[in-house]
Amino acid sequence: MFEIMPKNVEKMTLNYSPNFDYRKRNKNKIKYLIFHYTGMKNDKLAIRKLTSLNSNVSCHYYITRSGKLIRMIPDLYIAWHAGESNWRNDKSLNYNSIGVEISNPGRQHGYIKFNKYQIQSLIKLSKFLIKKYKIKKKNILGHSDIAPLRKLDPGEKFPWKYLSKKKIGIWHTLNPQKLKSLRKKKSDVNLVIFLNYLKKIGYCVKYSNAKELSKIIKIFQMRFRPEIINGKLDFECYEIAKSLKNLK
């Protein structure tokens, strides 16, 4: 069960969770890297939940508030972190992903910024995993991306733009000033085309009512336009989605 970690990853401790599938998977099955926030008040409570037999949740790696890295499940075993999820043609992403939980109280307990120690640890870990499993940038996602009607993590304070500069995840290259000017554009945006762009990016765009549609738009905004999260489609969101639809 033990694997050698690279020297550039901070000293890692082990705190194994019992919540995983006991059948080992092939290395080639791993294609996604999924980031979460814990949504718990502190590390102690989060670790207790992730290692409890009764919780039915876990992750492969846990990053504490101080940036300490904890391994909970070896990579080649399936952790229970994604739940009901979709991305492109894949469902139930537990089976082909690695889950990383990052300590943060989340919206229920006072959502805060991820600190530099956590992000430094995350970058080192991510670069190692990306190289080892040949994970594509477009397959580095947040829990909310793969379950937009259920989840909000890692949220709008997660530094996706900064991480993209480190080749972790995707981001658009559109001019920020030009994008801002599109927010006030009054004519209607084509919702059908926008949702088609989201589908090409990977999002599941199935919804039953206006409230669920708004949730999907909010999740996209949290990821790619965190300055304004209102669940309303505007030309800025439209152009961002258009620019991302063919990124690899």
C-alpha positions in Angstrom: 0.0 0.0 0.0 2.9 2.3 0.4 4.2 4.6 -2.4 7.2 6.8 -2.6 6.5 10.5 -2.7 8.8 13.0 -4.3 11.3 15.0 -2.2 9.7 18.3 -3.1 6.4 17.4 -1.3 6.4 18.4 2.3 6.9 15.6 4.8 3.7 13.6 4.7 2.0 11.8 7.6 -0.3 8.8 7.3 -3.8 8.6 8.8 -5.6 6.0 6.9 -9.4 6.0 6.4 -11.4 2.8 6.3 -13.7 4.3 3.7 -12.6 3.0 0.3 -13.2 0.2 -2.2 -10.9 -2.7 -1.4 -10.4 -3.7 -5.0 -7.3 -2.1 -6.4 -7.5 -0.1 -9.7 -5.1 0.2 -12.6 -2.9 3.3 -12.7 -4.3 4.1 -16.1 -7.8 4.5 -14.7 -6.8 7.7 -12.9 -7.6 10.7 -15.1 -9.1 13.3 -12.8 -7.9 15.4 -9.9 -10.7 16.7 -7.7 -10.3 19.5 -5.1 -12.6 19.9 -2.1 -12.9 22.0 1.0 -13.8 20.2 4.2 -16.7 22.4 5.4 -15.7 21.6 9.0 -14.8 24.0 11.8 -11.3 22.7 12.3 -8.8 20.0 11.3 -9.6 17.7 14.2 -13.3 17.5 13.3 -12.6 17.0 9.6 -10.1 14.3 10.1 -12.4 12.5 12.5 -15.1 12.5 9.9 -12.9 11.4 7.1 -11.6 8.5 9.1 -14.9 7.4 10.8 -16.4 4.1 9.8 -19.9 5.7 10.0 -19.3 8.7 7.7 -18.9 6.9 4.4 -16.6 9.7 3.1 -12.9 9.9 2.6 -10.2 11.3 0.4 -6.7 10.4 -0.8 -5.0 13.4 0.6 -5.8 16.0 3.2 -4.1 19.4 3.6 -4.4 21.0 7.0 -4.8 24.6 7.8 -1.0 24.9 8.4 -0.3 23.2 5.0 0.6 19.8 6.4 -0.1 16.9 4.0 -1.8 13.8 5.2 -2.3 10.7 3.2 -5.6 8.9 3.9 -5.9 6.4 1.1 -3.2 5.2 -1.4 -3.8 6.4 -5.0 -4.7 3.0 -6.5 -7.7 2.5 -4.2 -11.0 4.3 -4.7 -11.8 6.9 -2.1 -15.3 8.0 -1.4 -15.1 11.7 -2.1 -17.0 12.6 -5.3 -20.4 11.0 -4.7 -23.0 11.3 -7.5 -21.0 13.2 -10.1 -20.6 13.8 -13.9 -18.0 15.2 -16.2 -18.2 14.8 -19.9 -19.1 11.2 -20.5 -18.0 10.0 -17.1 -20.2 9.3 -14.1 -19.4 8.5 -10.5 -16.0 10.1 -10.6 -14.7 8.2 -7.5 -13.7 5.4 -9.8 -11.2 7.4 -11.9 -10.1 10.3 -9.7 -7.9 11.3 -6.9 -9.6 13.4 -4.2 -7.8 16.2 -2.2 -9.5 17.7 0.8 -8.3 21.2 1.9 -9.1 22.4 5.4 -11.6 25.3 5.2 -14.7 25.9 7.3 -16.8 26.5 4.2 -20.0 28.4 3.9 -21.7 26.9 6.9 -18.9 27.8 9.3 -17.4 31.1 8.0 -15.8 30.6 4.6 -12.2 32.0 4.5 -9.4 32.3 2.1 -7.0 29.4 1.5 -3.7 30.4 3.0 -0.3 30.4 1.3 0.9 27.3 3.1 -2.1 25.3 1.9 -1.6 26.4 -1.7 2.1 25.7 -1.6 1.4 22.2 -0.4 -1.3 21.8 -3.0 0.9 22.9 -5.9 3.6 20.5 -4.9 1.2 17.6 -4.5 -0.7 18.4 -7.7 2.4 18.7 -9.9 3.6 15.3 -8.7 0.2 13.6 -9.3 -0.2 15.3 -12.7 3.1 14.0 -13.9 2.7 10.5 -12.4 -0.8 9.9 -13.9 -0.6 12.2 -16.9 -3.6 14.2 -15.8 -4.7 16.8 -18.3 -5.3 20.4 -17.2 -9.0 20.2 -18.3 -9.5 17.2 -15.9 -8.4 19.2 -12.8 -11.7 20.1 -11.2 -13.6 21.3 -8.1 -16.3 19.2 -6.4 -18.8 21.8 -7.5 -17.8 21.3 -11.2 -18.7 17.7 -11.1 -21.8 18.0 -8.9 -23.2 21.6 -9.5 -26.6 21.0 -8.1 -25.2 19.6 -4.8 -21.9 21.1 -4.0 -20.2 24.5 -3.7 -16.7 23.5 -2.8 -13.9 24.6 -3.1 -15.7 27.9 -3.7 -15.0 31.3 -5.2 -12.0 31.9 -2.9 -10.1 29.0 -4.3 -7.3 30.4 -6.5 -8.0 28.8 -9.8 -6.5 31.6 -11.8 -3.2 31.5 -9.8 -3.1 27.7 -10.1 -3.5 27.8 -13.8 -0.3 29.8 -14.0 1.3 26.8 -12.4 -0.3 24.6 -15.1 -2.8 23.2 -12.6 -6.3 23.5 -14.2 -7.6 25.7 -17.0 -8.3 29.4 -17.2 -9.3 31.8 -19.9 -6.9 34.3 -21.6 -9.4 37.0 -22.4 -8.6 40.7 -21.7 -10.0 41.5 -18.2 -11.0 45.1 -19.1 -12.9 44.0 -22.2 -14.6 41.3 -20.2 -15.8 43.8 -17.6 -17.3 46.0 -20.2 -19.5 43.1 -21.3 -21.3 42.9 -18.0 -23.4 46.0 -18.8 -24.3 44.9 -22.3 -28.1 45.0 -22.5 -29.1 42.7 -25.3 -30.1 39.1 -24.5 -27.5 36.3 -24.3 -28.3 33.0 -26.1 -28.8 30.6 -23.2 -28.9 27.5 -25.4 -25.5 28.2 -27.0 -24.1 29.1 -23.5 -25.2 25.7 -22.1 -23.8 24.0 -25.1 -20.4 25.6 -24.4 -20.6 24.4 -20.8 -21.4 20.9 -22.0 -18.3 21.0 -24.2 -16.2 22.1 -21.3 -17.5 19.1 -19.3 -20.4 20.3 -17.2 -23.6 18.4 -16.8 -26.3 21.0 -17.8 -29.4 19.0 -16.9 -31.8 21.0 -14.8 -35.5 20.9 -13.9 -36.4 24.5 -13.1 -35.1 28.1 -13.1 -33.5 27.6 -9.6 -31.4 24.7 -10.8 -30.4 26.6 -13.9 -29.2 29.5 -11.7 -27.2 27.1 -9.6 -25.3 25.8 -12.6 -24.5 29.3 -13.8 -23.4 30.2 -10.2 -21.0 27.2 -10.2 -19.5 28.4 -13.5 -19.1 31.9 -12.1 -17.5 30.7 -8.9 -14.9 28.9 -10.9 -14.2 31.4 -13.8 -15.8 34.7 -12.8 -15.6 34.8 -9.0 -16.0 38.6 -8.7 -19.7 38.4 -9.4 -21.7 35.3 -8.5 -25.4 36.0 -9.1 -26.6 33.0 -11.2 -27.5 35.3 -14.0 -26.1 34.8 -17.5 -24.4 37.9 -19.0 -22.1 38.4 -22.0 -19.0 38.2 -19.8 -19.8 34.6 -18.7 -20.9 33.8 -22.3 -17.5 34.9 -23.7 -15.5 33.1 -21.0 -17.4 29.9 -21.7 -16.9 30.3 -25.4 -13.1 30.7 -24.9 -12.9 27.6 -22.8 -15.0 25.1 -24.8 -12.1 23.7 -26.8 -9.2 24.0 -24.2 -7.3 20.8 -23.6 
